[in-house]
Amino acid sequence: MQHLNVLVVEDEPLQRLVTLTALRKVIPGQIHEASSGSQALALLESCEAMDIAICDLKMPGMDGLAFLRLASHSGKLRSVILCSQIDLALRNTAVAMIKRLGLDFLGSLGKPFNLERLTTLLNRYQSLRHDLASPLKRIALPSLSDVVRGLDNGEFEPYYQPKVTLDTAILQGAETLARWNHPQLGVLPPSHFLNIMEEHNLLDRLFWQLFDQGLALRRKLARKNLALNFSFNLHPSQLSSPTLTESVTSLLTLCQVPSSCITFEISETCVMEASAYSLENLVRLRLMGCGLAMDDFGAGFASLQRLCELPVNQIKLDGNFVRKMNHHPASHAIIRHTLALGSSLGMKVIIEGVETHEQQEQLVKLGGSLAQGFLFARPMPESHFIAYCNKHSNTPPTT
């Protein structure tokens, strides 16, 4: 592990001592301590930079919230680990504040102290700094002309992430995700092109290219007796298009793909202020027989009443709850109740972000049945996905 400068901001002497002792055993570098926000701020001002602050929020005098706000202004603090016993709602708001301050949030250590959890969060920092230092992160965002050229040359292609049964990992379908096969920079994720596409109204061109290629693959697999459900993400601007359903119908007919085998995923925040056109399109897509999934459920602020008002028949539970379920009882409870909610509403619940066998076993015990995540497969190009289908589908392909 690389040398780190870590600042422990904690007013409880025993908790501070335990944390400091553990840090000195697991990382090389300088470990600093402060019993209040003002003391921590003064210490920060006297040094060049601090990699991580392990910070309590409730302290006498200047509390952790004020310290983090002022520390972010200094530009000397990079990342934060929370060490506090505040309730979930307050913690979530504090996390949102930390991210808006431009600080990297590594996670919550909680109380009492947990050495394994601390090591995990420190390793997360190492991975984060490595990613930020990689060539991919340092490149400038492509220009508008470069993006248009890529669209014209067919460089954008769908990658497919499998959706599987949680207990036996039998393939059920796939989510279609955009990737840019850039001739010089290699395969680029959406973070390198979605913003500029949205700004210049190019998302429609991207969507219809991916939709067309996805339907062609779905038809190809159906001929091999691999009839899968394919899902596609809809942006709010596309959802409000007056020609959306007409265009979808035309392509489904052309590619001879049943509408029941296609699902459109919409984000929770996308539907919060949906226009009349958007709501009409949602109804029309469902009347056509297409599925509708509310993506990243629980990550936004949609009410349960809003969920009941929309014609969705699937819920995709945000992967953050899975990642926190072992050290955050509230996340465990949210997963359990979301599964129960989906069952009572007659909706499928697809659990995102499953990465370990331990998570898989726990989710099966909670009643989960469908999942996505790196444990099963990462997003992959068409040729790899066809091979994956032949290996993992419950129905053997025809010869």
N, C-alpha and C positions, 0 to 999 in steps of 0.2 A: 504493500500500500504506500502511496506517495506521501511525502511530508505535508501535513495540514496544519493550518492555524485555526483552532477551534475555541470559541468563547462560550462558556457555560454561564447563563444568566438565571440564577435561582436563589430565592431568599431563604429557603429551608436548608439549614446547614448540613443535615444528614443526607438529604437528597443530593445536594451539591457535591458532598464528599464522595458519595458512591459513584456519581457520574464521572467526576474527575479521576478517581482511581481506575475505573474501567477504561476510560479513554487512554490513560497513560500505558495501559497494558496492550491495547489493540492498535494504536496508531503511532507512528513517529511524527514528530513535529512539536509545536508549541501549544500548550493547553492553558487557556486563561480563564479566570473566574471573576464573577461580579455578583453581588447580592442585591442589586437594584438596577433599574433601568438607567439612572443617572450615572452610576458608577461604570456601567457597561459602556455608555456613550463616551465617557471621558477616556476609558481604556481604548476604545475604537479610534478616537481622535489622535491618540499617541502612536498608533501603529500604521503600517502601510496599507494592509488589507487583511480581512478575516474571511476564511473560506466558509465556515459554518458557525452559526449561532444556535446553540441549544437553549431555548428560551421558554421560561414560564411566563404566563400572561398576568396572573394575579400576584402583584407584589406591592408593598407599601411604597409611597412616594411615586416616582415615575414607573408606571407599570410596563409590562412587556409590549403592549400595543403602541404606546408612545415611543418606546425605544426603537421598535422596528420601523416606525414611520420616519423618525429622525435619522436612523442608521441608513435607511435607503437613500436619503438626501445626500449623505456623505459620499456615496458611491464606493464605499470600502467593504461592504458586506455582500457576499454572493448568495448564500443559501441559509435556509432556516429549518430547524427541527423543533417542533413544538413539544413542550413537556408540561402539560397542564391537564387538570381534571375538570375543565368546564364541559357543559353538556354539548351534545352533538350539534344542535342548531347554532350555538355561539361559535363552536369550533369551525364549522363550515364557513361561516361569515368571516372569521379571522383568516382562514386559509385564502378565501377570495381576496381579502384585503392584501395579504402578503404577495399574492401573484400580481395584483394591480400595482403594487409598489415596485414591481420589476425584480423581485427576489425569487430565487428558485425554492419552491417548497418541497422538501425531501420526504416529509411524513411526520407522524406523531409518535413520540416515544411513550407517552402516557406515564402513569404512576400506578403501582410501584415500578421501580427500575427493572428493565428487561435487557440483559446484555445481548442476547441473540437479535432482538429487534434493533438495538443500537448498531450492531455490526451490519445488519441489512441496510440501514439508512446511510451509513458511511460508505458502503459499497455502491449505493445508488448515486452518491455524489461523485464517486470516482468514474462511474459509467457516464454520468451526465457531462463531466468535464472532458472526458475522452471524445464523446460525440460532438461537443462544441468545437473541439480542436481538429476534427476530421476534415479532409478536403471538401466533402460534400457540404458541410455547414459553412465553410468559408467562402464558397463561390457566391458571386452576385446573382440576384434573381434574374431570370431571363427577361429580355426586353419584349415588348408587344410584338414587334416584327418577328422575333424568334418564335414566339408562341403561335402566331398565325402561320408561319412557315411550317411549324410542326404539325398543325392541323391540316394544312394543305397536302403535306407529304405522308399523312397517315401514321405519324410517329406515336400518337397516343393510342394506347391499347388497354383492354380490360385485363386485370388480374383477378383471380377468383379465389375467395377464401371459403373453404367448405363449411357447411352447417351439418352437424352430426347428432346422432342420438347420444345423450350424455353417458349412458351406462356402457354401451357396446361400441360406440364410435362408428356406427353404420351411417354412411353418407345419405343425406336427405336433400341437400341443395347447396347453393353457393351464393355468396354476396359478390356482386361485380364492383370492382374498385378501379379507379383511374390511375394509370401510370404513364409516364412519358419516357419513351425509349429514345433518349436524346443521343444524337450521333457522336457528340464529343464527351458529354458528361455522364453517360450511362443511364440507368433507370432512375428516374426522379419521382419522388412521392408528391402528392397533391399540394403540400405546403410550398412547393416551388412554382406552382402555376395557377392555383385556384383563385387567389386574390386578384391577379391581373386579368384573368378571364372574367371574373365577376365584374370588375371595374369597367371592362370594355364590352360587356354583353356577348361573351363568347361561350358561355356555359351551355347554351342550346346546341351549338355545334359539337361540343365535346360529348354531351349526353346522347345525341342521336347516333354519333359514331360508335359509342360504347354499346348502346342498346342494339344497334344493328349487328355488331359483332357477337354480342352475347346471345341474341336470338339464333344466329347462324350456328353457333356452337351447340346451343340447346337442341336444335333440330338434328345436328350431326350425332349427338349422343343418343337422342331418341331412336335413331335408326339402328343403334347398337343395343337397343332395349335398355338404355339408361335414361329413364324419364325422371328428370330432376326439376326442382323448383329453383328458378333464378330470381334473385332480387336486385333491384337497381335503386340508387339513391336519387331522390328528387329535391332540387333546390327550390326555395320559395318562389323565385322568379319563374321557374318552369311550372310550378304547381298552379300559378295564376294565369297561365297562357290559355287563351280561348280556343286554341287549336290542339291542345295536348291530347285529349281523349281520341279525337279523330285521327291524329297521327299515330298514336299507339295502336288503334284498331287496324289501320292500314298495314303497319309493319307486321303485326301478329298474323294477319291474313296472308300476307306475302310470304312469310317464313313458315306458315302452317304450324304455328305454336299455339296451343290452347291458352286462353287467358288465365285459366285456373292454375297454370304452372308459372305465372309471373307475379312477383310481389314488388311493390314500390315502398321504399323506406323513406319516411319523413321524420325530421328531427322534432323533438318535443317542443323546442323553442320556435320552430317553423310554423306551428299551428296556433301559437298563442294569439296572434293577431291576424289570422287568416282572412283574406278578402272573400267577398261573395263568390268570385270566380274560383278561388281555391277550394272553397267548401263544395261548390258545384262539381268541380273536377274529382274531388274525393268520392263523392256519391256516385258519379258516373263510372269511375274506375271499379268501384265495388259492384255496381250493377252489371258491368261487363264480365265480372267473374274474377278480376284480379284481386290479389291480396294486398292489404295495407298494413304496414308495420310501423309502430311508433318507435323510432330509434333512440338509443341512449336514454331510455326511460329512467327517471330519477335524477338525471343530471341537470335538468332545467327546472322550471317552476310551474309546470302545468298542473292544474288541480285534477282531482279524481272526477269531478263533475265534467271537466273538459274532455277527459278520456271517454266518458260515457256518451258525450255528444258527438264524437267523431266516429266515422264508420270503419275504424281499424279492427282487424281481427288477429293481430299479432302485437306483442310487446317485446322489445329488445332491451333487456336489463343492462344498464351501463356497467362496464367492466370494472369500474372503480370499486364497486361494492364487493366484488369477488376478491380483488387484491387486498382489501382491508378486512375481510371477514374473520381472519384468524386472530387479529389483535383489536378488533373493534366490534363489540357485541351489537351495537346498533346496526351495523352493516349486515350482520348475520340475520338480525330480525327483519330488516327491510327485504332481504332476499326471500325469506320464508313467507312474508306477507304478500310480496308481489306474486309469488307462485300461487298462493291461495287466491289472490285477486284474479289472476288470469284464469284459473280454473272456474271460479264462480261466474266470470263474465263470458266463459266459453272461448277464451283467447289463448293461442299458443304463446308461451313465454320462451324466448331464446336468450340464453345467458351468454353474454360476451365476456371476453378476457380470461377464459379458463387456461391456466398456464401450468398447473401441477396436478399430479395424480391425487394428492391430498385434497385439493380443491374439488376435483372431480368426485371423489368419494363422498365428501361432505354435501355437495350439491345434489347428488343422487339421493342421499338420506333425507334431504329437505323436500324431495319431490320433483326436482328438476328433470327434464326429459330431453331438451334440445340445447345445443351449445355451439359456440365458436371460440377459437382461441389457439394460441401457439402450441398448446399441448397436442392438438390434433393436426393442425397445419397452418402455415403462414399463407398469405396471398401469393398466388403463383400464376405464371403465364399459361396460355391455352394448352400448349403441348404437355406441360407438366400436370395440368389439371386433368387432362384426358387420361394420363397414366394413373393418376390418383384415383379417378373414377373406376377404372378397370380393376384396381386393387381393393377398393374399400366399399364399393356399392354392394347392397344386399342382393341385387339381381345380377347374375352373371351375364356378361355381354354376349351377344350373338356373334358367331364367326362368319 
